[in-house]
């Protein structure tokens, strides 16, 4: 777990997610952003505007090929990595070798060989990295962890986890770099790593065997034509047809999105943030079912769908003394005219519209069921982001750290590897049609 004093911080990757870290560091006088690293200078310049708006000094901008030089010249203490998932290892490993503290967004990486290389570097150097599994810090998820750890449902024998992404948030993964598996590893690696880490953490167990079926069932050009949602435009900006498409994202209508991905930023690297989610070239799945066995003996069934009318998740734990149920409704529905333009709503840092209820219920054997008291927060990943920043960087002036209990510790490369293990094994199972043993992946090297 990194020190609460990150000191001199470099941010690598200046997209939407990195802004949470920039703002978090700027709000804490014991730390300073001393460098920004990204191929897109327009996005980096926007980050400097954010820093100036917080009354903090501008940071020099470096290109990715200048990463090593940046670590030395700016005397970096901590590096925060928020780049395209497939490139995380390109920064994690050199930073470790340079003796710099490493904090990386989840997933830790996207491929077996990259995960193996990170673990080997950590072992050789004798240092850990931090993977930002912010869902661990969500107070509702902590209640689930505590209830299971206290033995209130006995030994957990089985878990069912259903995750529903809606036609705004879910569709968004098919409009940006995540839509190509070589960049993101697919939703099993990029998005579901959240959930696989939670289950590992909740059960205090490790995945041992995975089987799965997955397909692109809704998005993409063929499905769009088959289901009647197809449009011909490539990207929404400048398209009249996109104005009639309820799936389209209009980045020019959102100030932050436009600063990060609008025409000026597009001129630098050609990145298109507003692609048609029903076009060709998409190669990730939007409908996935998994069967996962853990070393504790528990079995999980998991189903992700990314094209639902509402968004949220249901998790059910069956134990030797009873059952625990979690239901979170993050958005009860969407309206066709509610074009997604808010980066906060897309990335979970602000509430989605039409927020629904959350509930944790305990069903002991031979007793009436009862609701478990919870504190519900909408936005910032259920309050997880705020608590995580307090743990990683220390509290803001005038605030105290809400540290929770001993179960809430920062995740290391080991946790990052175990979450990846499920997603990577799932991807292999999709291709082979077979059960995949996690040990056969040799993720530790």
C-alpha positions as CSV (number, residue, x, y, z in Angstrom):
1,X,0.0,0.0,0.0
2,X,1.5,3.3,-1.0
3,X,2.3,6.1,1.4
4,X,-0.5,8.7,2.0
5,X,2.1,11.2,0.8
6,X,2.6,10.6,-2.9
7,X,5.0,13.5,-3.2
8,X,5.9,14.4,-6.8
9,X,3.4,12.7,-9.1
10,X,3.4,12.1,-12.8
11,X,0.2,11.3,-14.6
12,X,0.5,9.0,-17.6
13,X,-2.6,9.1,-19.9
14,X,-4.7,12.2,-20.0
15,X,-8.2,10.8,-20.8
16,X,-11.4,11.0,-18.8
17,X,-10.4,8.7,-16.0
18,X,-7.1,10.4,-15.2
19,X,-8.9,13.6,-14.2
20,X,-10.1,12.0,-11.0
21,X,-6.4,11.5,-10.0
22,X,-5.4,15.0,-11.1
23,X,-8.2,16.6,-9.1
24,X,-7.5,14.4,-6.2
25,X,-3.8,15.3,-6.1
26,X,-4.5,19.0,-6.7
27,X,-6.8,19.1,-3.6
28,X,-4.0,17.8,-1.3
29,X,-1.2,20.2,-0.4
30,X,1.2,17.4,0.4
31,X,1.4,16.4,-3.2
32,X,2.0,18.0,-6.6
33,X,1.6,17.0,-10.2
34,X,5.0,17.5,-11.7
35,X,4.6,15.9,-15.1
36,X,2.0,14.8,-17.7
37,X,2.7,12.1,-20.2
38,X,0.5,11.5,-23.3
39,X,0.8,11.5,-27.0
40,X,-2.0,14.0,-27.3
41,X,-0.8,17.5,-26.2
42,X,-4.3,19.0,-26.4
43,X,-5.6,16.7,-23.7
44,X,-2.5,17.3,-21.6
45,X,-3.0,21.0,-22.0
46,X,-6.6,20.6,-20.7
47,X,-5.2,18.9,-17.6
48,X,-3.0,21.9,-17.0
49,X,-6.0,24.1,-17.2
50,X,-7.6,21.9,-14.5
51,X,-4.5,22.3,-12.4
52,X,-4.5,26.1,-12.8
53,X,-8.2,26.1,-11.9
54,X,-7.3,24.5,-8.6
55,X,-4.6,27.1,-8.0
56,X,-1.8,24.6,-8.7
57,X,1.2,25.1,-11.0
58,X,1.2,23.8,-14.6
59,X,3.1,20.6,-15.3
60,X,5.5,20.0,-18.1
61,X,4.2,17.7,-20.9
62,X,6.1,14.7,-22.1
63,X,5.5,12.2,-25.0
64,X,5.4,8.5,-24.2
65,X,8.8,7.9,-25.7
66,X,10.1,10.5,-23.1
67,X,8.8,8.5,-20.1
68,X,12.2,7.4,-18.8
69,X,13.6,10.9,-19.2
70,X,10.6,12.4,-17.4
71,X,11.0,10.1,-14.3
72,X,14.6,11.4,-13.9
73,X,14.3,15.1,-14.9
74,X,11.1,15.7,-12.8
75,X,12.3,13.6,-9.8
76,X,9.1,11.7,-9.8
77,X,8.1,9.9,-6.6
78,X,4.8,8.4,-7.8
79,X,3.5,7.5,-11.2
80,X,-0.3,7.1,-11.9
81,X,-1.0,5.1,-15.1
82,X,-4.4,5.7,-16.8
83,X,-3.5,4.9,-20.4
84,X,-5.1,2.4,-22.8
85,X,-5.2,-0.8,-20.9
86,X,-2.9,-2.8,-23.3
87,X,-0.1,-0.3,-22.7
88,X,0.0,-0.3,-18.9
89,X,3.1,-2.6,-18.8
90,X,5.1,-0.2,-20.9
91,X,5.1,2.2,-17.9
92,X,4.7,-0.1,-14.9
93,X,7.9,-2.1,-15.5
94,X,10.3,0.9,-16.3
95,X,8.9,2.8,-13.3
96,X,9.5,-0.1,-11.0
97,X,13.1,-0.4,-12.3
98,X,13.5,3.3,-11.7
99,X,12.4,2.9,-8.0
100,X,9.2,4.9,-8.5
101,X,6.0,4.1,-6.7
102,X,3.5,2.7,-9.2
103,X,-0.3,3.2,-9.1
104,X,-2.2,1.8,-12.1
105,X,-5.8,1.8,-13.2
106,X,-7.5,-1.5,-13.4
107,X,-7.2,-3.8,-15.3
108,X,-3.5,-4.1,-14.5
109,X,-2.9,-5.2,-18.1
110,X,-4.7,-7.2,-20.9
111,X,-2.7,-10.3,-21.9
112,X,-1.0,-13.3,-20.3
113,X,2.5,-12.4,-21.3
114,X,2.2,-8.8,-20.1
115,X,0.8,-9.9,-16.8
116,X,3.7,-12.4,-16.4
117,X,6.2,-9.7,-17.2
118,X,4.8,-7.3,-14.6
119,X,4.9,-10.1,-11.9
120,X,8.4,-11.0,-12.8
121,X,9.5,-7.4,-12.5
122,X,7.9,-7.0,-9.1
123,X,9.7,-10.2,-7.9
124,X,13.0,-9.2,-9.3
125,X,12.9,-5.7,-7.8
126,X,11.2,-6.7,-4.6
127,X,8.4,-4.0,-4.8
128,X,4.7,-4.0,-5.1
129,X,2.4,-1.9,-7.3
130,X,-1.1,-0.7,-6.5
131,X,-4.0,-1.5,-8.7
132,X,-7.0,0.9,-8.2
133,X,-9.9,-1.5,-7.6
134,X,-12.1,1.3,-6.4
135,X,-15.2,-0.9,-5.9
136,X,-13.5,-2.4,-2.8
137,X,-14.0,1.0,-1.1
138,X,-17.7,1.2,-1.9
139,X,-19.4,1.1,1.5
140,X,-22.2,-1.2,0.3
141,X,-19.6,-3.7,-0.9
142,X,-17.8,-3.4,2.4
143,X,-21.0,-4.5,4.2
144,X,-21.1,-7.6,2.0
145,X,-17.5,-8.3,2.8
146,X,-18.0,-7.9,6.5
147,X,-21.2,-10.0,6.6
148,X,-19.5,-12.9,4.8
149,X,-16.3,-12.6,6.9
150,X,-18.4,-12.7,10.1
151,X,-19.8,-16.1,9.1
152,X,-23.4,-15.0,9.0
153,X,-24.2,-17.2,6.0
154,X,-21.5,-19.8,6.9
155,X,-19.2,-21.1,4.2
156,X,-20.1,-19.8,0.8
157,X,-20.9,-22.6,-1.6
158,X,-22.1,-20.7,-4.7
159,X,-22.4,-17.2,-6.1
160,X,-24.5,-15.8,-8.9
161,X,-23.5,-12.4,-10.3
162,X,-25.6,-10.7,-12.9
163,X,-24.3,-7.4,-14.3
164,X,-26.4,-5.2,-16.6
165,X,-24.9,-2.4,-18.6
166,X,-27.5,-0.2,-20.3
167,X,-27.8,1.1,-23.8
168,X,-25.9,4.3,-22.9
169,X,-23.1,3.2,-20.6
170,X,-22.9,-0.3,-22.2
171,X,-23.0,1.1,-25.7
172,X,-20.2,3.5,-25.0
173,X,-17.6,0.7,-24.8
174,X,-18.4,0.0,-28.5
175,X,-17.7,3.6,-29.6
176,X,-14.1,4.0,-28.4
177,X,-10.8,2.1,-28.1
178,X,-12.3,-0.5,-25.9
179,X,-14.2,-2.0,-28.9
180,X,-11.0,-3.6,-30.1
181,X,-9.9,-6.6,-28.0
182,X,-6.2,-5.9,-28.7
183,X,-6.6,-2.6,-26.7
184,X,-8.9,-3.6,-23.9
185,X,-9.0,-7.4,-23.6
186,X,-12.7,-7.1,-24.0
187,X,-15.3,-6.5,-21.3
188,X,-14.2,-9.6,-19.4
189,X,-10.8,-8.0,-18.8
190,X,-11.6,-4.2,-18.8
191,X,-15.0,-4.1,-17.1
192,X,-15.6,-7.4,-15.4
193,X,-12.2,-7.2,-13.7
194,X,-14.1,-5.0,-11.2
195,X,-16.4,-7.8,-10.4
196,X,-13.9,-10.6,-10.4
197,X,-11.7,-8.8,-7.9
198,X,-14.8,-8.2,-5.7
199,X,-15.7,-11.8,-5.7
200,X,-12.1,-12.9,-5.0
201,X,-12.1,-10.3,-2.1
202,X,-15.5,-11.1,-0.8
203,X,-14.8,-14.9,-0.7
204,X,-11.1,-14.5,0.3
205,X,-10.5,-17.1,-2.4
206,X,-8.7,-17.6,-5.7
207,X,-10.2,-18.6,-9.0
208,X,-8.9,-22.0,-10.2
209,X,-10.9,-23.0,-13.3
210,X,-13.1,-21.0,-15.8
211,X,-15.4,-21.9,-18.6
212,X,-17.4,-19.4,-20.7
213,X,-19.4,-18.6,-23.7
214,X,-19.4,-15.1,-25.2
215,X,-20.5,-13.4,-28.3
216,X,-21.2,-10.0,-30.0
217,X,-25.0,-10.3,-29.9
218,X,-26.3,-6.8,-30.1
219,X,-23.7,-4.2,-31.3
220,X,-21.7,-4.3,-34.5
221,X,-22.7,-3.9,-38.1
222,X,-24.4,-7.3,-38.6
223,X,-26.4,-7.2,-35.4
224,X,-27.4,-3.6,-36.0
225,X,-28.9,-4.6,-39.4
226,X,-30.5,-7.7,-38.0
227,X,-32.1,-6.0,-35.0
228,X,-33.1,-2.8,-36.9
229,X,-30.8,-0.3,-35.1
230,X,-28.2,0.1,-37.8
231,X,-27.0,3.5,-39.0
232,X,-24.5,4.3,-41.7
233,X,-22.4,7.1,-40.1
234,X,-18.8,6.4,-39.0
235,X,-18.8,8.9,-36.1
236,X,-21.4,11.2,-34.6
237,X,-19.6,14.5,-35.1
238,X,-20.9,16.3,-38.2
239,X,-23.4,13.5,-39.0
240,X,-27.1,14.4,-39.4
241,X,-28.0,10.8,-39.2
242,X,-26.4,10.6,-35.7
243,X,-28.8,13.2,-34.5
244,X,-31.6,10.7,-35.0
245,X,-29.7,7.8,-33.4
246,X,-30.5,7.3,-29.7
247,X,-27.2,5.4,-29.2
248,X,-25.0,8.2,-30.5
249,X,-22.8,10.2,-28.2
250,X,-22.5,13.9,-29.0
251,X,-19.2,15.0,-27.5
252,X,-19.5,18.6,-28.7
253,X,-22.5,19.1,-26.3
254,X,-20.3,18.3,-23.2
255,X,-17.6,20.8,-22.3
256,X,-15.3,18.3,-20.8
257,X,-15.7,15.7,-23.5
258,X,-15.2,18.4,-26.1
259,X,-12.0,19.6,-24.5
260,X,-10.6,16.0,-24.3
261,X,-11.8,14.5,-27.5
262,X,-13.2,17.3,-29.7
263,X,-11.9,18.6,-33.0
264,X,-8.7,20.1,-31.6
265,X,-7.7,16.9,-29.9
266,X,-8.7,14.8,-32.9
267,X,-6.3,16.7,-35.1
268,X,-3.4,15.6,-33.0
269,X,-3.8,11.8,-33.0
270,X,-7.0,11.1,-35.0
271,X,-8.7,9.3,-32.1
272,X,-12.4,9.0,-32.6
273,X,-14.4,9.0,-29.3
274,X,-17.8,9.0,-30.9
275,X,-17.9,6.1,-33.2
276,X,-21.1,4.4,-34.4
277,X,-21.6,1.4,-32.1
278,X,-23.1,-0.5,-35.0
279,X,-20.2,-0.3,-37.4
280,X,-17.8,-3.0,-38.6
281,X,-14.5,-3.8,-36.9
282,X,-15.9,-4.3,-33.4
283,X,-14.4,-7.6,-32.0
284,X,-15.4,-7.6,-28.3
285,X,-18.3,-9.5,-26.7
286,X,-21.5,-7.8,-25.4
287,X,-23.2,-10.9,-23.9
288,X,-21.1,-13.3,-21.8
289,X,-21.8,-16.2,-19.4
290,X,-19.1,-17.8,-17.2
291,X,-18.7,-20.6,-14.8
292,X,-15.9,-20.1,-12.3
293,X,-14.6,-22.5,-9.7
294,X,-12.6,-21.2,-6.7
295,X,-10.0,-22.9,-4.5
296,X,-12.4,-22.7,-1.6
297,X,-14.8,-25.0,-3.5
298,X,-17.3,-22.3,-4.3
299,X,-18.7,-22.0,-7.8
300,X,-19.8,-18.7,-9.4
301,X,-22.1,-18.3,-12.4
302,X,-21.6,-14.8,-14.0
303,X,-23.5,-13.1,-16.8
304,X,-22.8,-9.8,-18.4
305,X,-25.0,-8.1,-20.9
306,X,-24.3,-4.6,-22.3
307,X,-27.5,-3.7,-24.0
308,X,-30.1,-3.4,-21.2
309,X,-32.9,-0.9,-20.6
310,X,-31.7,-0.4,-17.0
311,X,-28.3,-0.6,-15.3
312,X,-27.1,-2.3,-12.2
313,X,-26.2,-5.6,-10.7
314,X,-27.4,-8.5,-8.6
315,X,-25.2,-10.8,-6.5
316,X,-26.5,-13.8,-4.6
317,X,-24.4,-15.8,-2.1
318,X,-25.5,-19.3,-1.0
319,X,-23.9,-20.5,2.2
320,X,-24.1,-23.3,4.7
321,X,-26.1,-21.1,7.1
322,X,-28.1,-19.0,4.8
323,X,-28.1,-16.6,1.8
324,X,-27.0,-13.0,1.2
325,X,-28.4,-10.9,-1.6
326,X,-27.2,-7.6,-3.0
327,X,-29.1,-5.6,-5.6
328,X,-28.0,-2.2,-6.9
329,X,-30.0,-0.3,-9.4
330,X,-27.9,2.5,-10.8
331,X,-30.4,3.7,-13.4
332,X,-34.0,2.4,-13.7
333,X,-34.4,3.3,-17.3
334,X,-33.2,5.6,-20.1
335,X,-35.1,7.9,-22.4
336,X,-34.2,8.1,-26.1
337,X,-33.7,11.9,-25.9
338,X,-31.2,11.6,-23.1
339,X,-28.1,11.6,-25.3
340,X,-25.1,10.6,-23.3
341,X,-22.7,13.5,-23.1
342,X,-21.6,13.6,-19.5
343,X,-18.2,12.0,-18.9
344,X,-19.1,11.7,-15.2
345,X,-22.2,9.6,-15.9
346,X,-20.2,7.5,-18.4
347,X,-17.3,6.8,-16.1
348,X,-19.3,6.5,-12.8
349,X,-18.0,9.7,-11.2
350,X,-21.5,11.3,-11.1
351,X,-24.9,9.6,-10.8
352,X,-26.7,8.2,-13.8
353,X,-30.2,9.6,-14.4
354,X,-33.2,7.8,-12.8
355,X,-31.3,6.4,-9.9
356,X,-32.9,3.3,-8.4
357,X,-32.7,1.6,-5.0
358,X,-29.9,-0.5,-3.4
359,X,-30.5,-3.3,-1.0
360,X,-28.6,-6.0,1.0
361,X,-30.7,-8.7,2.5
362,X,-29.8,-11.6,4.8
363,X,-31.7,-14.8,4.7
364,X,-30.6,-17.1,7.5
365,X,-31.7,-20.7,7.6
366,X,-34.7,-21.2,9.9
367,X,-35.2,-17.4,10.5
368,X,-37.1,-14.6,8.8
369,X,-35.1,-12.6,6.3
370,X,-34.0,-9.1,7.2
371,X,-32.4,-6.1,5.4
372,X,-28.8,-5.2,6.3
373,X,-28.3,-1.5,7.0
374,X,-26.3,0.2,4.3
375,X,-25.1,3.7,3.4
376,X,-26.0,4.4,-0.3
377,X,-24.0,6.8,-2.4
378,X,-24.6,7.5,-6.1
379,X,-21.7,8.6,-8.2
380,X,-18.0,8.2,-7.7
381,X,-18.5,4.5,-8.0
382,X,-20.8,4.4,-4.9
383,X,-18.4,6.5,-2.9
384,X,-15.5,4.2,-3.7
385,X,-13.4,6.8,-5.5
386,X,-13.5,9.3,-2.7
387,X,-12.5,6.7,-0.1
388,X,-9.8,5.3,-2.3
389,X,-8.2,8.7,-2.9
390,X,-8.2,9.3,0.8
391,X,-6.3,6.0,1.4
392,X,-3.9,6.5,-1.5
393,X,-3.1,10.2,-1.1
394,X,-4.3,11.1,2.4
395,X,-7.3,13.2,3.3
396,X,-8.1,16.6,2.0
397,X,-7.6,19.5,4.4
398,X,-10.2,19.5,7.1
399,X,-11.2,15.9,6.4
400,X,-10.5,12.6,8.2
401,X,-9.7,9.4,6.4
402,X,-12.6,7.0,6.5
403,X,-10.3,4.0,6.5
404,X,-12.8,1.3,7.2
405,X,-11.5,-2.0,8.6
406,X,-8.6,-4.2,7.9
407,X,-10.3,-5.8,4.9
408,X,-10.0,-2.6,3.0
409,X,-6.4,-2.5,1.8
410,X,-5.1,-1.3,-1.5
411,X,-4.8,-4.1,-4.0
412,X,-1.4,-5.2,-5.2
413,X,-0.2,-6.9,-8.4
414,X,-1.3,-10.2,-6.8
415,X,-4.9,-9.0,-6.7
416,X,-4.6,-7.5,-10.2
417,X,-3.4,-10.9,-11.4
418,X,-6.2,-12.9,-9.7
419,X,-8.8,-10.6,-11.2
420,X,-7.2,-10.8,-14.6
421,X,-7.0,-14.6,-14.3
422,X,-10.8,-14.9,-14.7
423,X,-11.0,-12.6,-17.7
424,X,-8.0,-14.0,-19.5
425,X,-9.2,-17.6,-18.9
426,X,-12.7,-16.6,-20.1
427,X,-11.2,-15.2,-23.3
428,X,-9.3,-18.5,-23.9
429,X,-12.4,-20.5,-23.2
430,X,-14.4,-18.5,-25.7
431,X,-11.9,-19.6,-28.4
432,X,-11.4,-23.2,-27.3
433,X,-14.8,-24.1,-26.0
434,X,-13.1,-25.8,-23.0
435,X,-12.6,-25.3,-19.3
436,X,-9.3,-23.4,-18.6
437,X,-7.3,-24.0,-15.5
438,X,-5.9,-20.7,-14.1
439,X,-2.6,-22.5,-13.2
440,X,-2.0,-23.4,-16.8
441,X,-1.9,-19.6,-17.7
442,X,1.3,-19.3,-15.6
443,X,0.5,-15.6,-14.9
444,X,3.2,-15.4,-12.2
445,X,5.9,-16.4,-14.6
